[in-house]
Amino acid sequence: NSRGTSSLLKDSIPIPDFLASGSFEGHDLLRRGFTSVKSELLPSHPLEPSEKNFQLNQDKTNFATLRNIQGLHASLKLQMEFRAVKQVQRLPFLHSSNIALDTLRGNDECIGFEDILNDPSQSEVMGEPHMMMEYKLGLL
């Protein structure tokens, strides 16, 4: 069923709007949903910005503590390991567990919300592998 998979793929890959350009374009209700000025101006809860940057703030704190205890070289070594581990990815249509990154952060023994309720292998939408690779390589 190529018609069904192509409609699912359109939802999973952002496609630039070539037709809607200029000052007279209307809001695309089907793609972007209803607009709310309040949600664009303010977060819905005061702790929301803090929660969005929680992992980044925790990493910065850990690096600063490590730098103060063991010296500059330990923090730089760990940052280089983080950067190397983040570059290793699976193909775009396969879920990557990032187990090496979790091990470096010490989260490999923790069970979180995303471990139980965010399993991408049980996702309802999976794109076509060839189309997703072409999109990642910039051919589409």
N, CA, C and O atoms as a GROMACS GRO file, in nm:
protein
  560
    1ASN      N    1   0.084  -0.117   0.000
    1ASN     CA    2   0.000   0.000   0.000
    1ASN      C    3   0.089   0.124   0.000
    1ASN      O    4   0.122   0.177   0.106
    2SER      N    5   0.126   0.168  -0.115
    2SER     CA    6   0.218   0.282  -0.127
    2SER      C    7   0.150   0.412  -0.090
    2SER      O    8   0.217   0.505  -0.045
    3ARG      N    9   0.021   0.422  -0.109
    3ARG     CA   10  -0.049   0.546  -0.078
    3ARG      C   11  -0.051   0.570   0.074
    3ARG      O   12  -0.035   0.684   0.117
    4GLY      N   13  -0.070   0.465   0.154
    4GLY     CA   14  -0.073   0.480   0.298
    4GLY      C   15   0.063   0.514   0.356
    4GLY      O   16   0.073   0.598   0.446
    5THR      N   17   0.170   0.450   0.305
    5THR     CA   18   0.304   0.478   0.360
    5THR      C   19   0.352   0.616   0.319
    5THR      O   20   0.424   0.681   0.395
    6SER      N   21   0.314   0.662   0.202
    6SER     CA   22   0.359   0.795   0.162
    6SER      C   23   0.292   0.904   0.245
    6SER      O   24   0.354   1.006   0.274
    7SER      N   25   0.166   0.881   0.285
    7SER     CA   26   0.101   0.981   0.369
    7SER      C   27   0.162   0.981   0.509
    7SER      O   28   0.172   1.086   0.571
    8LEU      N   29   0.204   0.863   0.558
    8LEU     CA   30   0.271   0.859   0.688
    8LEU      C   31   0.407   0.924   0.679
    8LEU      O   32   0.451   0.989   0.774
    9LEU      N   33   0.475   0.907   0.566
    9LEU     CA   34   0.608   0.963   0.549
    9LEU      C   35   0.603   1.114   0.542
    9LEU      O   36   0.694   1.182   0.590
   10LYS      N   37   0.498   1.168   0.483
   10LYS     CA   38   0.484   1.314   0.475
   10LYS      C   39   0.475   1.374   0.615
   10LYS      O   40   0.524   1.485   0.639
   11ASP      N   41   0.412   1.300   0.708
   11ASP     CA   42   0.399   1.351   0.844
   11ASP      C   43   0.529   1.340   0.922
   11ASP      O   44   0.551   1.416   1.016
   12SER      N   45   0.616   1.245   0.886
   12SER     CA   46   0.736   1.223   0.966
   12SER      C   47   0.855   1.303   0.916
   12SER      O   48   0.949   1.325   0.993
   13ILE      N   49   0.856   1.347   0.790
   13ILE     CA   50   0.967   1.424   0.736
   13ILE      C   51   0.919   1.565   0.706
   13ILE      O   52   0.824   1.584   0.630
   14PRO      N   53   0.983   1.666   0.767
   14PRO     CA   54   0.939   1.802   0.739
   14PRO      C   55   0.969   1.841   0.595
   14PRO      O   56   1.083   1.830   0.549
   15ILE      N   57   0.868   1.887   0.524
   15ILE     CA   58   0.882   1.928   0.385
   15ILE      C   59   0.857   2.077   0.380
   15ILE      O   60   0.754   2.125   0.427
   16PRO      N   61   0.950   2.153   0.323
   16PRO     CA   62   0.930   2.299   0.319
   16PRO      C   63   0.809   2.335   0.233
   16PRO      O   64   0.778   2.270   0.134
   17ASP      N   65   0.742   2.440   0.275
   17ASP     CA   66   0.625   2.486   0.202
   17ASP      C   67   0.670   2.574   0.085
   17ASP      O   68   0.710   2.689   0.105
   18PHE      N   69   0.663   2.519  -0.036
   18PHE     CA   70   0.702   2.595  -0.152
   18PHE      C   71   0.587   2.683  -0.201
   18PHE      O   72   0.609   2.789  -0.259
   19LEU      N   73   0.465   2.637  -0.177
   19LEU     CA   74   0.350   2.712  -0.228
   19LEU      C   75   0.314   2.828  -0.136
   19LEU      O   76   0.273   2.934  -0.183
   20ALA      N   77   0.330   2.807  -0.005
   20ALA     CA   78   0.291   2.911   0.090
   20ALA      C   79   0.410   3.002   0.119
   20ALA      O   80   0.486   2.978   0.212
   21SER      N   81   0.425   3.104   0.039
   21SER     CA   82   0.533   3.198   0.063
   21SER      C   83   0.481   3.338   0.035
   21SER      O   84   0.397   3.358  -0.053
   22GLY      N   85   0.531   3.433   0.109
   22GLY     CA   86   0.485   3.570   0.092
   22GLY      C   87   0.403   3.615   0.210
   22GLY      O   88   0.382   3.539   0.305
   23SER      N   89   0.358   3.738   0.203
   23SER     CA   90   0.286   3.795   0.317
   23SER      C   91   0.138   3.756   0.319
   23SER      O   92   0.070   3.784   0.418
   24PHE      N   93   0.085   3.694   0.212
   24PHE     CA   94  -0.057   3.661   0.204
   24PHE      C   95  -0.084   3.515   0.235
   24PHE      O   96  -0.194   3.466   0.209
   25GLU      N   97   0.015   3.444   0.289
   25GLU     CA   98  -0.008   3.303   0.317
   25GLU      C   99  -0.097   3.288   0.439
   25GLU      O  100  -0.094   3.370   0.530
   26GLY      N  101  -0.176   3.182   0.439
   26GLY     CA  102  -0.264   3.155   0.552
   26GLY      C  103  -0.201   3.052   0.644
   26GLY      O  104  -0.105   2.984   0.607
   27HIS      N  105  -0.255   3.042   0.762
   27HIS     CA  106  -0.205   2.943   0.857
   27HIS      C  107  -0.258   2.807   0.817
   27HIS      O  108  -0.378   2.789   0.799
   28ASP      N  109  -0.168   2.710   0.802
   28ASP     CA  110  -0.207   2.575   0.763
   28ASP      C  111  -0.253   2.500   0.887
   28ASP      O  112  -0.172   2.452   0.966
   29LEU      N  113  -0.382   2.491   0.904
   29LEU     CA  114  -0.442   2.434   1.024
   29LEU      C  115  -0.416   2.284   1.034
   29LEU      O  116  -0.400   2.231   1.144
   30LEU      N  117  -0.413   2.215   0.920
   30LEU     CA  118  -0.393   2.070   0.924
   30LEU      C  119  -0.252   2.031   0.965
   30LEU      O  120  -0.234   1.930   1.033
   31ARG      N  121  -0.153   2.108   0.925
   31ARG     CA  122  -0.015   2.073   0.957
   31ARG      C  123   0.032   2.130   1.089
   31ARG      O  124   0.108   2.065   1.161
   32ARG      N  125  -0.011   2.250   1.123
   32ARG     CA  126   0.044   2.318   1.241
   32ARG      C  127  -0.053   2.326   1.357
   32ARG      O  128  -0.012   2.362   1.467
   33GLY      N  129  -0.180   2.294   1.337
   33GLY     CA  130  -0.277   2.299   1.445
   33GLY      C  131  -0.323   2.440   1.472
   33GLY      O  132  -0.291   2.534   1.399
   34PHE      N  133  -0.399   2.453   1.580
   34PHE     CA  134  -0.451   2.583   1.618
   34PHE      C  135  -0.341   2.669   1.678
   34PHE      O  136  -0.251   2.618   1.744
   35THR      N  137  -0.350   2.798   1.654
   35THR     CA  138  -0.250   2.888   1.709
   35THR      C  139  -0.298   2.943   1.842
   35THR      O  140  -0.418   2.966   1.864
   36SER      N  141  -0.203   2.964   1.930
   36SER     CA  142  -0.233   3.022   2.059
   36SER      C  143  -0.122   3.121   2.091
   36SER      O  144  -0.006   3.082   2.102
   37VAL      N  145  -0.156   3.246   2.106
   37VAL     CA  146  -0.058   3.350   2.131
   37VAL      C  147   0.007   3.328   2.267
   37VAL      O  148   0.127   3.350   2.283
   38LYS      N  149  -0.071   3.285   2.365
   38LYS     CA  150  -0.018   3.264   2.500
   38LYS      C  151   0.090   3.156   2.502
   38LYS      O  152   0.191   3.171   2.570
   39SER      N  153   0.069   3.047   2.428
   39SER     CA  154   0.168   2.939   2.426
   39SER      C  155   0.296   2.979   2.353
   39SER      O  156   0.402   2.923   2.379
   40GLU      N  157   0.286   3.075   2.262
   40GLU     CA  158   0.404   3.122   2.192
   40GLU      C  159   0.487   3.218   2.276
   40GLU      O  160   0.608   3.228   2.258
   41LEU      N  161   0.422   3.289   2.368
   41LEU     CA  162   0.492   3.388   2.448
   41LEU      C  163   0.551   3.331   2.577
   41LEU      O  164   0.666   3.362   2.611
   42LEU      N  165   0.476   3.251   2.647
   42LEU     CA  166   0.518   3.202   2.778
   42LEU      C  167   0.515   3.050   2.784
   42LEU      O  168   0.431   2.988   2.719
   43PRO      N  169   0.606   2.990   2.861
   43PRO     CA  170   0.595   2.845   2.882
   43PRO      C  171   0.470   2.816   2.966
   43PRO      O  172   0.420   2.903   3.036
   44SER      N  173   0.422   2.693   2.958
   44SER     CA  174   0.298   2.660   3.028
   44SER      C  175   0.320   2.646   3.178
   44SER      O  176   0.224   2.656   3.255
   45HIS      N  177   0.442   2.624   3.222
   45HIS     CA  178   0.473   2.610   3.364
   45HIS      C  179   0.608   2.675   3.392
   45HIS      O  180   0.696   2.670   3.306
   46PRO      N  181   0.627   2.734   3.509
   46PRO     CA  182   0.755   2.800   3.538
   46PRO      C  183   0.876   2.706   3.535
   46PRO      O  184   0.988   2.752   3.509
   47LEU      N  185   0.858   2.578   3.560
   47LEU     CA  186   0.970   2.484   3.562
   47LEU      C  187   0.998   2.423   3.424
   47LEU      O  188   1.095   2.348   3.408
   48GLU      N  189   0.916   2.455   3.325
   48GLU     CA  190   0.933   2.395   3.192
   48GLU      C  191   1.069   2.424   3.128
   48GLU      O  192   1.131   2.332   3.076
   49PRO      N  193   1.118   2.549   3.129
   49PRO     CA  194   1.251   2.573   3.070
   49PRO      C  195   1.363   2.498   3.145
   49PRO      O  196   1.459   2.452   3.084
   50SER      N  197   1.349   2.487   3.275
   50SER     CA  198   1.449   2.414   3.354
   50SER      C  199   1.448   2.265   3.319
   50SER      O  200   1.553   2.203   3.309
   51GLU      N  201   1.330   2.210   3.301
   51GLU     CA  202   1.319   2.068   3.267
   51GLU      C  203   1.369   2.038   3.126
   51GLU      O  204   1.424   1.930   3.100
   52LYS      N  205   1.351   2.132   3.034
   52LYS     CA  206   1.399   2.112   2.897
   52LYS      C  207   1.552   2.104   2.893
   52LYS      O  208   1.609   2.030   2.813
   53ASN      N  209   1.617   2.181   2.980
   53ASN     CA  210   1.763   2.185   2.982
   53ASN      C  211   1.822   2.107   3.098
   53ASN      O  212   1.935   2.133   3.137
   54PHE      N  213   1.748   2.013   3.155
   54PHE     CA  214   1.794   1.941   3.273
   54PHE      C  215   1.923   1.864   3.247
   54PHE      O  216   2.019   1.875   3.323
   55GLN      N  217   1.925   1.785   3.138
   55GLN     CA  218   2.043   1.703   3.111
   55GLN      C  219   2.166   1.789   3.082
   55GLN      O  220   2.276   1.757   3.126
   56LEU      N  221   2.147   1.898   3.008
   56LEU     CA  222   2.258   1.990   2.979
   56LEU      C  223   2.313   2.053   3.107
   56LEU      O  224   2.434   2.061   3.126
   57ASN      N  225   2.222   2.097   3.194
   57ASN     CA  226   2.266   2.156   3.321
   57ASN      C  227   2.335   2.054   3.409
   57ASN      O  228   2.434   2.085   3.476
   58GLN      N  229   2.285   1.931   3.410
   58GLN     CA  230   2.348   1.826   3.490
   58GLN      C  231   2.487   1.793   3.436
   58GLN      O  232   2.580   1.773   3.515
   59ASP      N  233   2.503   1.788   3.304
   59ASP     CA  234   2.634   1.763   3.245
   59ASP      C  235   2.732   1.875   3.280
   59ASP      O  236   2.847   1.848   3.314
   60LYS      N  237   2.687   2.001   3.271
   60LYS     CA  238   2.774   2.113   3.305
   60LYS      C  239   2.819   2.107   3.450
   60LYS      O  240   2.935   2.135   3.481
   61THR      N  241   2.727   2.072   3.540
   61THR     CA  242   2.761   2.060   3.682
   61THR      C  243   2.862   1.948   3.704
   61THR      O  244   2.957   1.963   3.781
   62ASN      N  245   2.839   1.835   3.637
   62ASN     CA  246   2.932   1.722   3.651
   62ASN      C  247   3.071   1.757   3.597
   62ASN      O  248   3.172   1.720   3.657
   63PHE      N  249   3.076   1.828   3.485
   63PHE     CA  250   3.206   1.867   3.429
   63PHE      C  251   3.278   1.965   3.521
   63PHE      O  252   3.399   1.955   3.540
   64ALA      N  253   3.204   2.059   3.578
   64ALA     CA  254   3.266   2.156   3.669
   64ALA      C  255   3.318   2.087   3.795
   64ALA      O  256   3.427   2.119   3.842
   65THR      N  257   3.242   1.993   3.850
   65THR     CA  258   3.286   1.919   3.968
   65THR      C  259   3.409   1.836   3.936
   65THR      O  260   3.504   1.832   4.014
   66LEU      N  261   3.406   1.768   3.822
   66LEU     CA  262   3.520   1.686   3.781
   66LEU      C  263   3.644   1.772   3.759
   66LEU      O  264   3.754   1.732   3.794
   67ARG      N  265   3.626   1.889   3.700
   67ARG     CA  266   3.737   1.982   3.677
   67ARG      C  267   3.797   2.029   3.810
   67ARG      O  268   3.919   2.040   3.821
   68ASN      N  269   3.713   2.057   3.908
   68ASN     CA  270   3.762   2.103   4.038
   68ASN      C  271   3.832   1.992   4.117
   68ASN      O  272   3.926   2.018   4.192
   69ILE      N  273   3.787   1.869   4.100
   69ILE     CA  274   3.844   1.759   4.178
   69ILE      C  275   3.968   1.701   4.112
   69ILE      O  276   4.072   1.685   4.177
   70GLN      N  277   3.959   1.669   3.982
   70GLN     CA  278   4.069   1.598   3.916
   70GLN      C  279   4.151   1.683   3.821
   70GLN      O  280   4.257   1.640   3.776
   71GLY      N  281   4.107   1.802   3.791
   71GLY     CA  282   4.182   1.888   3.701
   71GLY      C  283   4.113   1.902   3.567
   71GLY      O  284   4.012   1.837   3.539
   72LEU      N  285   4.169   1.989   3.484
   72LEU     CA  286   4.110   2.022   3.355
   72LEU      C  287   4.108   1.903   3.259
   72LEU      O  288   4.014   1.889   3.181
   73HIS      N  289   4.211   1.819   3.264
   73HIS     CA  290   4.223   1.709   3.168
   73HIS      C  291   4.109   1.608   3.181
   73HIS      O  292   4.065   1.554   3.079
   74ALA      N  293   4.059   1.582   3.302
   74ALA     CA  294   3.952   1.484   3.321
   74ALA      C  295   3.823   1.531   3.257
   74ALA      O  296   3.752   1.454   3.192
   75SER      N  297   3.792   1.658   3.276
   75SER     CA  298   3.670   1.714   3.218
   75SER      C  299   3.678   1.714   3.065
   75SER      O  300   3.581   1.678   2.998
   76LEU      N  301   3.793   1.754   3.010
   76LEU     CA  302   3.809   1.755   2.864
   76LEU      C  303   3.802   1.615   2.805
   76LEU      O  304   3.744   1.595   2.698
   77LYS      N  305   3.860   1.518   2.873
   77LYS     CA  306   3.857   1.379   2.825
   77LYS      C  307   3.712   1.329   2.820
   77LYS      O  308   3.671   1.267   2.722
   78LEU      N  309   3.636   1.356   2.926
   78LEU     CA  310   3.497   1.311   2.929
   78LEU      C  311   3.413   1.382   2.823
   78LEU      O  312   3.326   1.320   2.762
   79GLN      N  313   3.438   1.510   2.799
   79GLN     CA  314   3.365   1.582   2.695
   79GLN      C  315   3.397   1.525   2.557
   79GLN      O  316   3.308   1.515   2.473
   80MET      N  317   3.523   1.489   2.533
   80MET     CA  318   3.559   1.428   2.404
   80MET      C  319   3.494   1.292   2.388
   80MET      O  320   3.452   1.257   2.278
   81GLU      N  321   3.485   1.215   2.494
   81GLU     CA  322   3.417   1.085   2.487
   81GLU      C  323   3.269   1.103   2.458
   81GLU      O  324   3.212   1.028   2.379
   82PHE      N  325   3.206   1.203   2.522
   82PHE     CA  326   3.065   1.232   2.494
   82PHE      C  327   3.045   1.266   2.348
   82PHE      O  328   2.952   1.216   2.284
   83ARG      N  329   3.131   1.351   2.295
   83ARG     CA  330   3.118   1.395   2.156
   83ARG      C  331   3.137   1.277   2.060
   83ARG      O  332   3.066   1.267   1.960
   84ALA      N  333   3.231   1.189   2.090
   84ALA     CA  334   3.255   1.073   2.003
   84ALA      C  335   3.137   0.976   2.007
   84ALA      O  336   3.099   0.921   1.904
   85VAL      N  337   3.080   0.956   2.125
   85VAL     CA  338   2.968   0.863   2.139
   85VAL      C  339   2.842   0.918   2.073
   85VAL      O  340   2.763   0.841   2.018
   86LYS      N  341   2.822   1.050   2.077
   86LYS     CA  342   2.704   1.110   2.014
   86LYS      C  343   2.707   1.099   1.862
   86LYS      O  344   2.602   1.100   1.798
   87GLN      N  345   2.825   1.088   1.802
   87GLN     CA  346   2.836   1.080   1.657
   87GLN      C  347   2.799   0.942   1.604
   87GLN      O  348   2.762   0.930   1.487
   88VAL      N  349   2.808   0.840   1.686
   88VAL     CA  350   2.775   0.704   1.643
   88VAL      C  351   2.624   0.690   1.643
   88VAL      O  352   2.560   0.698   1.748
   89GLN      N  353   2.567   0.667   1.526
   89GLN     CA  354   2.422   0.655   1.512
   89GLN      C  355   2.390   0.537   1.421
   89GLN      O  356   2.472   0.494   1.340
   90ARG      N  357   2.271   0.486   1.436
   90ARG     CA  358   2.221   0.386   1.343
   90ARG      C  359   2.161   0.458   1.224
   90ARG      O  360   2.159   0.580   1.218
   91LEU      N  361   2.112   0.379   1.129
   91LEU     CA  362   2.044   0.438   1.015
   91LEU      C  363   1.919   0.513   1.063
   91LEU      O  364   1.865   0.479   1.168
   92PRO      N  365   1.872   0.612   0.988
   92PRO     CA  366   1.762   0.697   1.036
   92PRO      C  367   1.633   0.621   1.064
   92PRO      O  368   1.554   0.665   1.148
   93PHE      N  369   1.609   0.509   0.998
   93PHE     CA  370   1.483   0.439   1.018
   93PHE      C  371   1.492   0.336   1.130
   93PHE      O  372   1.392   0.270   1.161
   94LEU      N  373   1.610   0.319   1.192
   94LEU     CA  374   1.627   0.230   1.305
   94LEU      C  375   1.646   0.310   1.433
   94LEU      O  376   1.712   0.414   1.434
   95HIS      N  377   1.587   0.262   1.540
   95HIS     CA  378   1.598   0.331   1.668
   95HIS      C  379   1.735   0.304   1.729
   95HIS      O  380   1.781   0.190   1.731
   96SER      N  381   1.800   0.408   1.777
   96SER     CA  382   1.929   0.395   1.844
   96SER      C  383   1.909   0.409   1.994
   96SER      O  384   1.849   0.506   2.040
   97SER      N  385   1.958   0.313   2.070
   97SER     CA  386   1.936   0.314   2.215
   97SER      C  387   2.034   0.406   2.287
   97SER      O  388   2.009   0.443   2.402
   98ASN      N  389   2.144   0.444   2.222
   98ASN     CA  390   2.247   0.530   2.282
   98ASN      C  391   2.295   0.475   2.416
   98ASN      O  392   2.310   0.550   2.512
   99ILE      N  393   2.320   0.345   2.420
   99ILE     CA  394   2.362   0.280   2.544
   99ILE      C  395   2.499   0.329   2.590
   99ILE      O  396   2.524   0.337   2.710
  100ALA      N  397   2.588   0.361   2.496
  100ALA     CA  398   2.720   0.410   2.535
  100ALA      C  399   2.711   0.546   2.603
  100ALA      O  400   2.782   0.572   2.700
  101LEU      N  401   2.623   0.633   2.553
  101LEU     CA  402   2.604   0.765   2.614
  101LEU      C  403   2.540   0.751   2.753
  101LEU      O  404   2.579   0.821   2.847
  102ASP      N  405   2.444   0.661   2.766
  102ASP     CA  406   2.384   0.636   2.897
  102ASP      C  407   2.485   0.580   2.996
  102ASP      O  408   2.481   0.613   3.115
  103THR      N  409   2.576   0.497   2.948
  103THR     CA  410   2.679   0.442   3.035
  103THR      C  411   2.775   0.550   3.082
  103THR      O  412   2.813   0.553   3.198
  104LEU      N  413   2.814   0.639   2.992
  104LEU     CA  414   2.904   0.748   3.031
  104LEU      C  415   2.838   0.843   3.131
  104LEU      O  416   2.904   0.895   3.221
  105ARG      N  417   2.709   0.865   3.116
  105ARG     CA  418   2.638   0.955   3.207
  105ARG      C  419   2.600   0.887   3.338
  105ARG      O  420   2.566   0.954   3.435
  106GLY      N  421   2.605   0.754   3.340
  106GLY     CA  422   2.565   0.681   3.460
  106GLY      C  423   2.417   0.652   3.465
  106GLY      O  424   2.364   0.617   3.571
  107ASN      N  425   2.348   0.665   3.353
  107ASN     CA  426   2.205   0.640   3.347
  107ASN      C  427   2.170   0.500   3.300
  107ASN      O  428   2.053   0.470   3.277
  108ASP      N  429   2.270   0.413   3.286
  108ASP     CA  430   2.244   0.280   3.233
  108ASP      C  431   2.169   0.190   3.331
  108ASP      O  432   2.108   0.092   3.290
  109GLU      N  433   2.174   0.222   3.459
  109GLU     CA  434   2.105   0.140   3.559
  109GLU      C  435   1.977   0.206   3.609
  109GLU      O  436   1.911   0.154   3.699
  110CYS      N  437   1.941   0.320   3.551
  110CYS     CA  438   1.820   0.392   3.593
  110CYS      C  439   1.706   0.360   3.498
  110CYS      O  440   1.726   0.349   3.377
  111ILE      N  441   1.586   0.347   3.552
  111ILE     CA  442   1.466   0.327   3.472
  111ILE      C  443   1.387   0.456   3.476
  111ILE      O  444   1.345   0.500   3.583
  112GLY      N  445   1.367   0.516   3.360
  112GLY     CA  446   1.296   0.642   3.352
  112GLY      C  447   1.166   0.629   3.275
  112GLY      O  448   1.128   0.521   3.230
  113PHE      N  449   1.099   0.742   3.262
  113PHE     CA  450   0.971   0.748   3.192
  113PHE      C  451   0.986   0.701   3.048
  113PHE      O  452   0.903   0.625   2.998
  114GLU      N  453   1.093   0.747   2.980
  114GLU     CA  454   1.111   0.714   2.839
  114GLU      C  455   1.145   0.567   2.816
  114GLU      O  456   1.128   0.517   2.705
  115ASP      N  457   1.192   0.497   2.919
  115ASP     CA  458   1.223   0.354   2.905
  115ASP      C  459   1.097   0.270   2.895
  115ASP      O  460   1.098   0.165   2.832
  116ILE      N  461   0.990   0.314   2.957
  116ILE     CA  462   0.868   0.235   2.961
  116ILE      C  463   0.766   0.283   2.858
  116ILE      O  464   0.708   0.201   2.787
  117LEU      N  465   0.744   0.413   2.850
  117LEU     CA  466   0.634   0.466   2.769
  117LEU      C  467   0.678   0.528   2.638
  117LEU      O  468   0.595   0.586   2.568
  118ASN      N  469   0.805   0.519   2.603
  118ASN     CA  470   0.853   0.583   2.481
  118ASN      C  471   0.935   0.485   2.399
  118ASN      O  472   1.048   0.515   2.362
  119ASP      N  473   0.879   0.368   2.371
  119ASP     CA  474   0.951   0.266   2.295
  119ASP      C  475   0.927   0.287   2.146
  119ASP      O  476   0.818   0.257   2.097
  120PRO      N  477   1.026   0.339   2.071
  120PRO     CA  478   1.004   0.368   1.929
  120PRO      C  479   0.982   0.242   1.845
  120PRO      O  480   0.926   0.252   1.735
  121SER      N  481   1.022   0.126   1.893
  121SER     CA  482   0.998   0.005   1.814
  121SER      C  483   0.849  -0.027   1.809
  121SER      O  484   0.805  -0.099   1.719
  122GLN      N  485   0.772   0.025   1.903
  122GLN     CA  486   0.628   0.004   1.903
  122GLN      C  487   0.555   0.125   1.847
  122GLN      O  488   0.435   0.141   1.867
  123SER      N  489   0.627   0.209   1.776
  123SER     CA  490   0.569   0.330   1.720
  123SER      C  491   0.468   0.296   1.610
  123SER      O  492   0.483   0.196   1.540
  124GLU      N  493   0.366   0.379   1.598
  124GLU     CA  494   0.264   0.357   1.497
  124GLU      C  495   0.311   0.400   1.358
  124GLU      O  496   0.262   0.348   1.258
  125VAL      N  497   0.405   0.493   1.353
  125VAL     CA  498   0.449   0.548   1.226
  125VAL      C  499   0.595   0.512   1.204
  125VAL      O  500   0.682   0.545   1.285
  126MET      N  501   0.621   0.444   1.094
  126MET     CA  502   0.759   0.417   1.054
  126MET      C  503   0.770   0.448   0.906
  126MET      O  504   0.692   0.399   0.825
  127GLY      N  505   0.866   0.529   0.873
  127GLY     CA  506   0.880   0.572   0.735
  127GLY      C  507   0.946   0.466   0.648
  127GLY      O  508   0.991   0.362   0.696
  128GLU      N  509   0.949   0.494   0.522
  128GLU     CA  510   1.013   0.405   0.426
  128GLU      C  511   1.165   0.425   0.434
  128GLU      O  512   1.211   0.538   0.426
  129PRO      N  513   1.243   0.318   0.451
  129PRO     CA  514   1.387   0.332   0.474
  129PRO      C  515   1.461   0.408   0.365
  129PRO      O  516   1.546   0.492   0.395
  130HIS      N  517   1.430   0.382   0.238
  130HIS     CA  518   1.501   0.449   0.129
  130HIS      C  519   1.473   0.599   0.128
  130HIS      O  520   1.563   0.680   0.106
  131MET      N  521   1.348   0.636   0.150
  131MET     CA  522   1.311   0.778   0.152
  131MET      C  523   1.378   0.849   0.269
  131MET      O  524   1.423   0.963   0.254
  132MET      N  525   1.385   0.786   0.384
  132MET     CA  526   1.443   0.850   0.502
  132MET      C  527   1.593   0.869   0.483
  132MET      O  528   1.648   0.971   0.524
  133MET      N  529   1.661   0.771   0.421
  133MET     CA  530   1.806   0.786   0.395
  133MET      C  531   1.831   0.898   0.294
  133MET      O  532   1.923   0.977   0.312
  134GLU      N  533   1.748   0.904   0.188
  134GLU     CA  534   1.765   1.011   0.091
  134GLU      C  535   1.743   1.148   0.153
  134GLU      O  536   1.810   1.244   0.118
  135TYR      N  537   1.646   1.156   0.248
  135TYR     CA  538   1.621   1.283   0.316
  135TYR      C  539   1.741   1.322   0.403
  135TYR      O  540   1.781   1.438   0.405
  136LYS      N  541   1.798   1.225   0.474
  136LYS     CA  542   1.912   1.255   0.561
  136LYS      C  543   2.033   1.296   0.479
  136LYS      O  544   2.109   1.382   0.523
  137LEU      N  545   2.053   1.238   0.363
  137LEU     CA  546   2.166   1.270   0.278
  137LEU      C  547   2.143   1.396   0.195
  137LEU      O  548   2.234   1.443   0.128
  138GLY      N  549   2.023   1.452   0.200
  138GLY     CA  550   1.994   1.575   0.130
  138GLY      C  551   1.958   1.555  -0.015
  138GLY      O  552   1.967   1.649  -0.094
  139LEU      N  553   1.919   1.436  -0.053
  139LEU     CA  554   1.881   1.410  -0.192
  139LEU      C  555   1.736   1.446  -0.220
  139LEU      O  556   1.698   1.464  -0.336
  140LEU      N  557   1.654   1.457  -0.117
  140LEU     CA  558   1.513   1.491  -0.136
  140LEU      C  559   1.492   1.639  -0.118
  140LEU      O  560   1.380   1.688  -0.130
   0.00000   0.00000   0.00000
